[in-house]
Amino acid sequence: MLSAAARTPAELAAMVDRRVAGLPIEQVVGWAEFCGLRIAVDPGVFVPRRRTEFLVRQAADLARQPARPDDQPASPARQPVSGTGQPIALPPTVVVDLCCGSGAVGVALVAALDQVELHAVDIDPAAVRCARRNIAARGQVYEGDLFEPLPVALRGRIDILAANVPYIPTEEIRLLPAEARIHEQRVALDGGADGLDVLRRVAAEASLWLAPGGHLLVETSERQAPTAVDAVARSGLIPRVVSSDELSATVVIGTRPALLPDRPSAQEDDVMQQPQMKLTATVLDSPDASELGAFYRRLLGWTLRQDEPGWLTLSAPGGGAALSFQTEAAYVRPTWPAGPGDQQMMTHLDIEVEDLDAAGAHAVAAGAVLAAFQPQDDVRVYLDPDGHPFCLWVTS
Ligand SMILES: C[S@@+](CC[C@H](N)C(=O)[O-])C[C@H]1O[C@@H](n2cnc3c(N)ncnc32)[C@H](O)[C@@H]1O
């Protein structure tokens, strides 16, 4: 393997020296084979293990199944067709490779599935650099602690959350072969006293990020599986364990319960208890939450309830749902009306007024711009400083 990888005798000699010094062969040659793919592995970065291919297979199988009976399947094999027989475009499967290391799991899922929106996270800068090389244009790689660097817009949207977290109990690290113990980062291996500290943190937040019917997949040892199942169940996910003798692999899967049908049958009504739901705020994204919040404060005269970095909330005078603003670094200004391929507005605010002219003048003084296109007489469309359209309207 080394002689195939080396381009010169000097390079071969250097590689042999590094291997003799105990470096994993994958770090010496610079790549590992994973799910039939060649994954670049930089010095110090966790070498993807063969057993993790089992987690990838499980994740790919789940991604190809519909999340609930009325869902569209993510697999092209069951692609729905329109009335005219034309295939209907399906949304991509949203995959997050948490604790991605080299990015091997994410890359393998992109290769296995038809359309994937991939996001990957690691806390180790060397792993992030390596994953960026492997993932390239196939997805986004973020540096940070678990979910912290992910865009907030991913909340409630993740179909597959693959998290091969560190899970070796601290006391057992000294028993690992030198290749791992010395040449892989401690942060890639050490899972705390029982090995499940990181897993517990992932499980606790997973249901916030998973789409209804979405799945969390974590690798554990066979011995740890019952405790991991408990952690997954505590976060409201439906747990199960799958294992492969061939690969000595154990994976705990937690599934977020799918949404119930809109109109339950009378029989289902009897057994179903609607949980308490209260709409507390509409949230607008902005490149600067503080600036946009200040504009709406001038416009509406609402009171400031919360102002912290990246987040601002205004309270309505009579109570009810608030208006919040959050900073989104990757914010794309909408075009209204949107043409093909334009960023659409997705949502807009309707504001009732008594006098369109007076309210319009006030809006412009606050920083709004009258939209070029005006579709109705009793409504006037304005754009806020970030391009979100809002309507001033009067009852006729
Ligand atoms: C066992 S390795 C798995 C790497 C990769 N998923 C794979 O299967 O090859 C665990 C990875 O988790 C990363 N990690 C550890 N703690 C983390 C944290 N709090 N947030 C993000 N990544 C973390 C480590 O840097 C390491 O790359």
The ligand as a MOL file (V3000), in Angstrom:
LIG
                    3D

  0  0  0     0  0            999 V3000
M  V30 BEGIN CTAB
M  V30 COUNTS 27 29 0 0 0
M  V30 BEGIN ATOM
M  V30 1 C -15.4380 9.1710 16.6530 0
M  V30 2 S -14.9850 10.5500 15.6740 0 CHG=1
M  V30 3 C -16.0740 10.3110 14.2690 0
M  V30 4 C -15.6700 11.0260 13.0270 0
M  V30 5 C -16.5030 10.6790 11.7990 0
M  V30 6 N -17.9150 10.9080 12.0360 0
M  V30 7 C -16.2940 9.2420 11.3870 0
M  V30 8 O -17.1530 8.4120 11.6310 0
M  V30 9 O -15.2410 8.9730 10.8180 0 CHG=-1
M  V30 10 C -15.7520 11.8580 16.5810 0
M  V30 11 C -15.5830 13.2700 16.0150 0
M  V30 12 O -16.3550 14.1370 16.8520 0
M  V30 13 C -15.7020 15.3900 16.9790 0
M  V30 14 N -16.2360 16.0150 18.1970 0
M  V30 15 C -16.0150 15.6990 19.4860 0
M  V30 16 N -16.7240 16.4900 20.3050 0
M  V30 17 C -17.4170 17.3390 19.4990 0
M  V30 18 C -18.3250 18.4040 19.7600 0
M  V30 19 N -18.6630 18.7490 21.0000 0
M  V30 20 N -18.8700 19.0580 18.7050 0
M  V30 21 C -18.5160 18.7310 17.4310 0
M  V30 22 N -17.6400 17.7270 17.1290 0
M  V30 23 C -17.1080 17.0470 18.1500 0
M  V30 24 C -14.2410 15.0180 17.0270 0
M  V30 25 O -13.4050 16.0990 16.6740 0
M  V30 26 C -14.1760 13.8500 16.0090 0
M  V30 27 O -13.8400 14.3220 14.7290 0
M  V30 END ATOM
M  V30 BEGIN BOND
M  V30 1 1 1 2
M  V30 2 1 2 3
M  V30 3 1 2 10
M  V30 4 1 3 4
M  V30 5 1 4 5
M  V30 6 1 5 6
M  V30 7 1 5 7
M  V30 8 2 7 8
M  V30 9 1 7 9
M  V30 10 1 10 11
M  V30 11 1 11 12
M  V30 12 1 11 26
M  V30 13 1 12 13
M  V30 14 1 13 14
M  V30 15 1 13 24
M  V30 16 1 14 15
M  V30 17 1 14 23
M  V30 18 2 15 16
M  V30 19 1 16 17
M  V30 20 1 17 18
M  V30 21 2 17 23
M  V30 22 1 18 19
M  V30 23 2 18 20
M  V30 24 1 20 21
M  V30 25 2 21 22
M  V30 26 1 22 23
M  V30 27 1 24 25
M  V30 28 1 24 26
M  V30 29 1 26 27
M  V30 END BOND
M  V30 END CTAB
M  END
